Amino acid sequence: MKPFLQKSFLHLHECYTVNQYVDLLWKQDKLPRRTLKNGERWQLQGDPLTDSIGLVYAEKVGKLIDKELSLTHTVLRRWRKGCYMDWHRNRWECEYTVAIQISDNNWPIGFANKGQEGSNPAIMGLQEETALILTPLQGDAVIFNGAETHHGRRGLKENACTTLMLYYVEKDSFLDTKDSRKNYGDNYKTRVRPNGNVWEIDA
């Protein structure tokens, strides 16, 4: 499946609403922060608002890629300037990935070509002519098979960027389990290990 850019996947007023939601949580210090080697970000996983968006748009995404899909989970992130993503592939629970640009700026996504698939090259050393680069604007989505395709982003030049990730698998497949959660919109409070203990994860 070749990655593609879907223009105006979300309407602008939907982006404004999600961005306002992030702003309100930010001001109340209710947006969990993560500081990793690739930069600082704030994120929500499996939130009621974002899971609702993922459920509403499952049929639309399915039609675009000609598959019947089920939502596994969603991740809403606000990234700080300088963040980057090394080349990586998603776990299979995140097979069909929809990366939506929420804020009114852009942050290109790079995809390794077939010659690079097995090598997992570092994004910071990538020459642009060796990869497919897609640049979503506000409301646009980049849709791709994240479990099969190495993808990454160079360092963010903007002061901040807000993105929404929707993750899907094929309906009624082995992984159609809400990412091992009992409920959508649970903020990962109902995800269970095989032995029954509740856990929380980072997607």
Secondary structure, 3 states (H helix, E strand, C coil): CCCEEECCCCCHHHHHHHHHHHHHHHHCCCCCEEEECCEEEEEEECCHHHHHHHHHCHHHHHHHHCCCEEEEEEEEEEEECCCCEEEECCCHHHCEEEEEECCCCCCCEEEECHHHCCCCCCHHHCCHHHEEEECCCCCCEEEEECCCCCEEECCCCCCEEEEEEEEEEECCCCCCCCCCECCCCCCCCCEECCCCCECCCCC
